[in-house]
Amino acid sequence: MNLHFDLFDLKLFVYVADARSLTRGAEKACISLAAASTRIKQMEEAVGGKLLHRSAQGVSLTAAGQAVLYHAKRVMQQMEHLRCDMQDFGKGIKGHVRVFANTTSITEYLPQKLAGFLTQHPAVQVDLREYLSEEIVRAVADGEADIGILAGDVHTGEFDARPFGRNQLVLVVPPTHPLAGASSVAFADTLDEQHVGLHHGSAIHRFLQRRAELAGRGFNPRIQVSSFEAICLMIEAGVGVGVLPSSSAHRLSMAMRISTVALSDAWAERELKLIARNREQLPASARELFDHLTLV
């Protein structure tokens, strides 16, 4: 087998596969439908078999097409790493690392852990974004993120995964609340209460919303704010109750009149994981950050 795919062929194939349409893939690649069709046929001739099933509804991948898509995305990922690194070198930056993390990791763990790394590597730029754990896994798998930090029992496949800590979600209430002093409470049993939560776009809000839906309930906070500190200030003032990581609740309880109650749900006890698709294939700066976060 003599394969001579150029980068444009691979990019076109990814566009077509993701859109499930030869027409839309050609449009995204800025070439004509006829030219796109010819390139795909040439790829199929080189492979010696069909890469796409064609129908009136669009296209779907054959087994060979799925294999090509997997490797094409890996190549595109490495080219993006190269582009970012070269662009950063031109700006005087010696590395660019994309980190996707959940709310708890960003607010409670990463500020201190990143501070030491960035001090040691002043020419490295870190792009930190907040997502749900399931979204983080997909982003790492698709090459959108170099490193992921997630919580809970999320399947991480064949990734390099390292422990990053543990945390538990707890219910925070005013000290005069009937639940203050209770040993534990189920999250579903708190949904009749007025909740104070983070904004709609936060990962923890969407996580709690999903947990409420799984319990056959709705999760509609009375008020939404931008930080755990603001949540606790509202709770201290008697506005409602809220769900926070235990580390945040404990830290804020030192300065506020609030009480915490353990959530009895199994999902409330969460293990944090640091993941990369393959540590050895990370760009140098991303690999250094991965190792730094593993050690500290």
Solvent accessible surface area in square Angstrom, and as a share of the most:
residue,aa,sasa,rsa
1,M,176,0.79
2,N,108,0.56
3,L,84,0.42
4,H,142,0.63
5,F,51,0.21
6,D,70,0.36
7,L,82,0.41
8,F,67,0.28
9,D,17,0.09
10,L,21,0.10
11,K,83,0.35
12,L,0,0.00
13,F,0,0.00
14,V,17,0.10
15,Y,47,0.18
16,V,0,0.00
17,A,12,0.09
18,D,89,0.46
19,A,29,0.22
20,R,174,0.64
21,S,12,0.08
22,L,26,0.13
23,T,65,0.38
24,R,134,0.49
25,G,0,0.00
26,A,2,0.02
27,E,115,0.51
28,K,135,0.57
29,A,12,0.10
30,C,116,0.70
31,I,47,0.24
32,S,66,0.43
33,L,87,0.44
34,A,74,0.57
35,A,42,0.32
36,A,0,0.00
37,S,23,0.15
38,T,70,0.41
39,R,76,0.28
40,I,0,0.00
41,K,109,0.46
42,Q,104,0.46
43,M,3,0.01
44,E,13,0.06
45,E,134,0.60
46,A,31,0.24
47,V,29,0.17
48,G,69,0.67
49,G,34,0.33
50,K,127,0.54
51,L,0,0.00
52,L,3,0.01
53,H,105,0.47
54,R,97,0.36
55,S,70,0.45
56,A,104,0.81
57,Q,166,0.74
58,G,19,0.18
59,V,15,0.08
60,S,59,0.38
61,L,39,0.20
62,T,16,0.09
63,A,84,0.65
64,A,38,0.29
65,G,0,0.00
66,Q,108,0.48
67,A,54,0.42
68,V,21,0.12
69,L,28,0.14
70,Y,112,0.43
71,H,113,0.50
72,A,0,0.00
73,K,47,0.20
74,R,30,0.11
75,V,54,0.31
76,M,39,0.18
77,Q,16,0.07
78,Q,75,0.33
79,M,74,0.33
80,E,57,0.26
81,H,14,0.06
82,L,88,0.44
83,R,119,0.43
84,C,15,0.09
85,D,28,0.14
86,M,105,0.47
87,Q,89,0.40
88,D,5,0.03
89,F,94,0.39
90,G,71,0.68
91,K,138,0.58
92,G,45,0.44
93,I,35,0.18
94,K,110,0.47
95,G,1,0.01
96,H,33,0.15
97,V,0,0.00
98,R,31,0.11
99,V,0,0.00
100,F,9,0.04
101,A,0,0.00
102,N,7,0.04
103,T,6,0.03
104,T,0,0.00
105,S,0,0.00
106,I,39,0.20
107,T,59,0.34
108,E,38,0.17
109,Y,46,0.18
110,L,0,0.00
111,P,78,0.49
112,Q,156,0.69
113,K,39,0.17
114,L,17,0.09
115,A,54,0.42
116,G,29,0.28
117,F,0,0.00
118,L,68,0.34
119,T,108,0.63
120,Q,120,0.53
121,H,49,0.22
122,P,118,0.74
123,A,32,0.25
124,V,18,0.11
125,Q,81,0.36
126,V,31,0.18
127,D,36,0.18
128,L,61,0.30
129,R,118,0.43
130,E,59,0.26
131,Y,69,0.26
132,L,9,0.05
133,S,12,0.08
134,E,65,0.29
135,E,41,0.18
136,I,0,0.00
137,V,23,0.13
138,R,142,0.52
139,A,6,0.05
140,V,1,0.01
141,A,35,0.27
142,D,68,0.35
143,G,7,0.07
144,E,98,0.44
145,A,1,0.01
146,D,3,0.01
147,I,0,0.00
148,G,0,0.00
149,I,0,0.00
150,L,0,0.00
151,A,5,0.04
152,G,20,0.19
153,D,151,0.78
154,V,23,0.13
155,H,155,0.69
156,T,18,0.11
157,G,43,0.41
158,E,171,0.77
159,F,34,0.14
160,D,45,0.23
161,A,45,0.35
162,R,72,0.26
163,P,103,0.65
164,F,14,0.06
165,G,30,0.29
166,R,142,0.52
167,N,11,0.06
168,Q,50,0.22
169,L,1,0.00
170,V,12,0.07
171,L,0,0.00
172,V,0,0.00
173,V,0,0.00
174,P,17,0.11
175,P,48,0.30
176,T,120,0.70
177,H,30,0.13
178,P,127,0.80
179,L,41,0.20
180,A,30,0.23
181,G,78,0.75
182,A,39,0.31
183,S,103,0.67
184,S,52,0.34
185,V,17,0.10
186,A,31,0.24
187,F,3,0.01
188,A,33,0.26
189,D,103,0.53
190,T,0,0.00
191,L,21,0.10
192,D,124,0.64
193,E,61,0.27
194,Q,97,0.43
195,H,7,0.03
196,V,2,0.01
197,G,7,0.07
198,L,11,0.05
199,H,85,0.38
200,H,118,0.53
201,G,50,0.48
202,S,1,0.01
203,A,4,0.03
204,I,8,0.04
205,H,3,0.01
206,R,71,0.26
207,F,33,0.14
208,L,8,0.04
209,Q,55,0.25
210,R,99,0.36
211,R,72,0.26
212,A,0,0.00
213,E,108,0.48
214,L,128,0.64
215,A,52,0.41
216,G,67,0.65
217,R,93,0.34
218,G,46,0.44
219,F,10,0.04
220,N,131,0.67
221,P,20,0.13
222,R,144,0.52
223,I,61,0.31
224,Q,58,0.26
225,V,23,0.13
226,S,93,0.60
227,S,45,0.29
228,F,10,0.04
229,E,93,0.42
230,A,25,0.20
231,I,2,0.01
232,C,0,0.00
233,L,91,0.45
234,M,61,0.27
235,I,0,0.00
236,E,62,0.28
237,A,80,0.62
238,G,50,0.48
239,V,38,0.22
240,G,10,0.10
241,V,1,0.01
242,G,0,0.00
243,V,7,0.04
244,L,0,0.00
245,P,0,0.00
246,S,37,0.24
247,S,39,0.25
248,S,0,0.00
249,A,1,0.00
250,H,115,0.52
251,R,125,0.46
252,L,14,0.07
253,S,36,0.23
254,M,141,0.63
255,A,91,0.70
256,M,22,0.10
257,R,159,0.58
258,I,18,0.09
259,S,29,0.18
260,T,64,0.37
261,V,2,0.01
262,A,37,0.29
263,L,5,0.02
264,S,70,0.45
265,D,35,0.18
266,A,97,0.75
267,W,49,0.17
268,A,0,0.00
269,E,79,0.35
270,R,16,0.06
271,E,62,0.28
272,L,1,0.00
273,K,43,0.18
274,L,0,0.00
275,I,0,0.00
276,A,0,0.00
277,R,40,0.15
278,N,51,0.26
279,R,52,0.19
280,E,123,0.55
281,Q,93,0.41
282,L,12,0.06
283,P,18,0.11
284,A,59,0.46
285,S,10,0.07
286,A,0,0.00
287,R,71,0.26
288,E,80,0.36
289,L,0,0.00
290,F,0,0.00
291,D,40,0.21
292,H,27,0.12
293,L,3,0.01
294,T,47,0.27
295,L,152,0.75
296,V,85,0.49
